[in-house]
Amino acid sequence: MKKTVSLAVLVAMVMVMTGCCMHTHVIGDGAQRGVMEQQRQWYVLWGLVPINDVDTEVMAAGEVDYTIKTEQSALDVIINIFTGWVTVYSRTVTVTK
């Protein structure tokens, strides 16, 4: 019984901690208007080789002040459950202007 409870607590902690995998980069004075653009970035071989190119400068569309946030969102976790067995993983890149 203790083993089952410990496993359940461990699984719950892992699911809660997925939101902690986030990086924020502030360019200039940071986001001013709150306009967001998102793209999904794909990787193979456990995140070592990028498949597509997400260009944050193009997403910023010439803005001088913006914020870049890269994270593994809840949707990414769900997608990665199904694609991870073939070593394909995703993360979300958000540019806020």
C-alpha positions as a Python dict, from the first residue, in 0.01 Angstrom:
ca = {
    (1, 'M'): (0, 0, 0),
    (2, 'K'): (281, 243, 88),
    (3, 'K'): (447, 172, -246),
    (4, 'T'): (128, 262, -436),
    (5, 'V'): (82, 586, -242),
    (6, 'S'): (447, 681, -295),
    (7, 'L'): (415, 615, -667),
    (8, 'A'): (95, 821, -688),
    (9, 'V'): (261, 1112, -506),
    (10, 'L'): (564, 1091, -736),
    (11, 'V'): (347, 1091, -1050),
    (12, 'A'): (145, 1387, -918),
    (13, 'M'): (464, 1582, -845),
    (14, 'V'): (602, 1515, -1193),
    (15, 'M'): (278, 1634, -1355),
    (16, 'V'): (269, 1951, -1145),
    (17, 'M'): (636, 2034, -1208),
    (18, 'T'): (607, 2035, -1589),
    (19, 'G'): (508, 2403, -1581),
    (20, 'C'): (848, 2489, -1431),
    (21, 'C'): (1026, 2423, -1760),
    (22, 'M'): (1009, 2782, -1890),
    (23, 'H'): (1259, 3042, -2011),
    (24, 'T'): (1177, 3411, -2049),
    (25, 'H'): (1387, 3658, -2247),
    (26, 'V'): (1308, 4030, -2232),
    (27, 'I'): (1416, 4227, -2538),
    (28, 'G'): (1434, 4605, -2497),
    (29, 'D'): (1174, 4714, -2241),
    (30, 'G'): (971, 4393, -2278),
    (31, 'A'): (614, 4348, -2397),
    (32, 'Q'): (421, 4676, -2423),
    (33, 'R'): (93, 4596, -2603),
    (34, 'G'): (16, 4238, -2496),
    (35, 'V'): (-19, 4105, -2854),
    (36, 'M'): (95, 3741, -2858),
    (37, 'E'): (206, 3503, -3132),
    (38, 'Q'): (275, 3134, -3066),
    (39, 'Q'): (452, 2860, -3261),
    (40, 'R'): (539, 2505, -3173),
    (41, 'Q'): (902, 2396, -3201),
    (42, 'W'): (969, 2027, -3275),
    (43, 'Y'): (1273, 1819, -3185),
    (44, 'V'): (1390, 1461, -3246),
    (45, 'L'): (1639, 1245, -3056),
    (46, 'W'): (1516, 1358, -2712),
    (47, 'G'): (1544, 1728, -2791),
    (48, 'L'): (1887, 1725, -2950),
    (49, 'V'): (1800, 1794, -3315),
    (50, 'P'): (1545, 2064, -3413),
    (51, 'I'): (1308, 1973, -3697),
    (52, 'N'): (1162, 2315, -3772),
    (53, 'D'): (1294, 2670, -3737),
    (54, 'V'): (1103, 2910, -3513),
    (55, 'D'): (1237, 3260, -3583),
    (56, 'T'): (1146, 3492, -3297),
    (57, 'E'): (1259, 3800, -3490),
    (58, 'V'): (1003, 3723, -3762),
    (59, 'M'): (740, 3660, -3494),
    (60, 'A'): (822, 4000, -3337),
    (61, 'A'): (762, 4166, -3677),
    (62, 'G'): (1013, 4446, -3634),
    (63, 'E'): (917, 4540, -3278),
    (64, 'V'): (1197, 4676, -3060),
    (65, 'D'): (1041, 4584, -2724),
    (66, 'Y'): (908, 4231, -2679),
    (67, 'T'): (926, 3924, -2457),
    (68, 'I'): (1010, 3569, -2567),
    (69, 'K'): (880, 3279, -2358),
    (70, 'T'): (974, 2919, -2434),
    (71, 'E'): (800, 2651, -2231),
    (72, 'Q'): (671, 2300, -2226),
    (73, 'S'): (301, 2371, -2188),
    (74, 'A'): (32, 2125, -2077),
    (75, 'L'): (-56, 2061, -2443),
    (76, 'D'): (310, 1985, -2517),
    (77, 'V'): (313, 1731, -2234),
    (78, 'I'): (6, 1559, -2378),
    (79, 'I'): (154, 1559, -2730),
    (80, 'N'): (487, 1429, -2600),
    (81, 'I'): (317, 1136, -2429),
    (82, 'F'): (218, 1006, -2772),
    (83, 'T'): (520, 1117, -2976),
    (84, 'G'): (792, 1058, -2718),
    (85, 'W'): (818, 687, -2789),
    (86, 'V'): (964, 777, -3130),
    (87, 'T'): (1184, 1048, -2968),
    (88, 'V'): (984, 1342, -3110),
    (89, 'Y'): (918, 1624, -2863),
    (90, 'S'): (767, 1971, -2881),
    (91, 'R'): (776, 2299, -2692),
    (92, 'T'): (584, 2623, -2730),
    (93, 'V'): (750, 2953, -2821),
    (94, 'T'): (548, 3267, -2746),
    (95, 'V'): (644, 3621, -2849),
    (96, 'T'): (452, 3896, -2672),
    (97, 'K'): (482, 4242, -2827),
}
